[in-house]
């Protein structure tokens, strides 16, 4: 009876990890041979691990990463792709997140820009940071709609509070006047306070012309490019090479 009351109290206090560990201890004969301090330490350790695991699940769910399974540990850092192992290792430590810096990832379509951005965001979540993945065209459209619904300021505030914002597909389509203003607001809110990742096919030196309005372009790029970590990916489209490999594998299986 006391055991069930204790378990009920632990779960009422939202100590699920500790409750599960306590139940396991009750079923293991060897647990009774441990000192009280050792058994308590095991319960506390399990609770800590349980909370860390579920916090990571919540952070990843809220991040809405396009490639949820992307991980820096699985990254192909061959120099032929324009990746430097030392730079990736430095970013993996997360100091740039603490400093609110920017990572700019550019390169042709299919070379893995979005995958790398998601891998960096997944690492940020593992470091306990909140993250959010957005495609710029969709984000600007959502902000345009939010103006009419009266939720524009609230949406901007939510973006500003996110510790890492991944902006995918910059400069994929022409920028409207409202888009320039909203992009400036988003970038200005984050400048030197919260980290940002930006991916684009268009080389950085052409971003000013893409933005269009010189004054706004200067303001955006001054905040975005200053102290930014730049990664330029190159090589053949990974999707195209994967498709060729699959075709070749199918051909071999048919002829064998």
N, C-alpha and C positions, 0 to 999 in steps of 0.2 A: 504493500500500500504506500509506504514512504517512497519507494522507488518510483512508482507511477506519479506521485505528487511532485517529486523532484523533476522528472521528465516534463511534466505538464508546465511547471514553473519555468524551466529553461526555455521551452518553446514559446511560452507567453512573453518571455523577455527577448524573444527573437534570437536566442542562442542555439540555432539549429545545428551548427557544427559541433558544439559541445554536447548537445543532447545525443547526437548520433554516436559520438565517441564514447559517451557514457554507456549507451546501450551495448556497444561492442565490448566494452570492458566487462560488462555483466555476463557476457557469454564466453569470455576467455578465462579459463581457470588460472592462467599465469598472472593475470592482473592482480589477483588478491595477494600475490607474493611481492608486489611492488610497494614501496613506501608511499604514504599519502602524498608527499610532495611530488613524487615522480608521476603518480596518477593524475594529479592536478595539472602538472606541467603538460602532460599529453593532451588533456582536455583543452587547455588554453591554446596549445599549438594547433590543434584541429580546428578550433573556432577561428583562429587567425587565418588559416589556410582556406577555410570555407568562405570567409568574407572576401578574401582577395580574389578567389575564383569567381564568385558571383558578381563582384564589382566589375571585374574584367568582362564578364558576359553582358552586363548592363551597358558598359561603355562601348563595346563593339556593336551591340544592337542599336544604340543611339547614333553611332557613327555612320551607319548605313553605307558601308564601303562597297564599292562596285565589285571588288575582288576581296571577299571577306577572309579567304584563306591565305592571302598574300602575306609572305613573311620574309624579312631580311635574311634569315638563315637559308632560304631557298634561292636567293638572288644569284644570278650568273654574273660574276664580276669580271668577265673576260675583257681585256683592254680593247679588243676589237669593237666592242659595243660603246666605248667611250666612258666606261665606268672605272673609277679608281677605288680600289679596295680600301685604301687609307681614308678616303673621304666618306665612304659608306660607314666604315667603322667609327669614324668621328661622329657622324650623325646618329648612329645607333646609341651613343652614350646619352644623347638627349639634352646636351647643354644648350643647343640652339632653341629648344623648346622653352627653357627657363628664361632665355634672353629675349624671347618674342621675335625671333628672326625668321627670315623667309627662305624657302627652298624653291628655286626656279628650275623646272625640268622641261627641256625643249628637245625636239627631234621630229623626224617624219612619222607619218602614221604607222602604227603597228609595231613600233620598236620597244614598247613596254613602259611608256611614260606613266600611264594610269596605274599599272600594276605596281611600279616602284613607289608611286605616291601612296597607294593603299598600304603597301608594306611598311612605309615610314609611319603612316597613321596607326597601323596595327601596333607598331612598336611603342608609339606614344600612349596608346591605351594600356599596354602592358606596364608602362611607367606610371600609370594612374592618371593620365591626362584625358580630358574630354576631347572628342574629335567629331568632325562632321564632314562628309564628302558631298560636294555639290557640283553639278555641271553648270558653268556660267550661263549659257543660254536659258536654261530652265530657271535658275535662280533669279535672273533679271526679270523674266516673265512673271514669276511668283511675286516679286517685289512690286512690279507694275500693278498686278491685281490687288495686292495688299493696300496700295494707295487708295483705291476705290472702296475697299472694305473697311478702311479706318484702322488697319492693323499694321501699317507700314513701320511705325516707330518701334512697336513691340517686336516685330520680326528682326529689325536691325539690332535691337538690344540683345536678342537671343543669340544672334550671330557674333556679336561683340564679346559675349561671355564665353563662347566656345574657345577652349585653350588651343586647339589646332583646327584650322579650317582648310580643307583641300578644295581648291578651285580648279576643276578640270575643264579642258577645252576652251581656254582663253583664245580670243581672236578667231574663233571658228566661223563666225558670221559677222556682218557689219554691225556696228554699235550705234544704237539710237541715242537721242539726246537724254532721255530718261535713264538709259543704261549707263551713260557716262557718269551722271550724277550719283546713281546708286552704287556703282563700282567704286567711286571716290569715297562715298560714305563708309562702305564696308572696309576698304583698305585703310582709311584714316582712323577708324575706330580701333584697328588692330595694330597700327604702326608702333613698333618697339614695345608692345605690351603683350600681344598674343601671337603665336606662331602661325604662319601661313605657308601652304604649298600651292604652287601654281604650275599647271602643265599647259603646253601650247605647241602647236606645229610651227607657228610663225616665229622666226628668230627674234630675239629680244630687241635687236636694233631696229626692227620694223614696228614695234608696239606703239611708238609715239604716233606714227602716221595712222595706224589702225584706230587709235582712240579718237583722232580727228581734231578735237578742240585743243589748241596748243596749251592754254592755261591749265585746263583740267588734266591733260596728258602729262604736263610737267609735274603737277601735284601728285598724280597717281604713281608715276615712275620714280619720283624722288623717294616716296615712302616704300615702294615695292622693291626696288632694285638696291637701295642702300643697305649695305652689310648682308646682301643675299648670298646664299650658297648656290652656285650655278652648276647644273648637270646637263650636258649636251649629249644625248644618246644618238647613236648612228647605227648604220647597218641595215640589213634587209628586214622587212616586216616579219615578225615572229609568227603571225597568223599564216602568212603565205608559206613560210618554210615548214611550219607544222602541217599545213595542208599537203605540201609536196611529200613530206615524210609519210603521211598517212596513205597517200596514193601509191607511193612506192611499196609500202608494206602490203597493201592490198594486192598489188600486181604480183609481188613475190609469192604471196599465199595462194594466188590463183594458178600460178605456173608450177608450184611445187607439188 
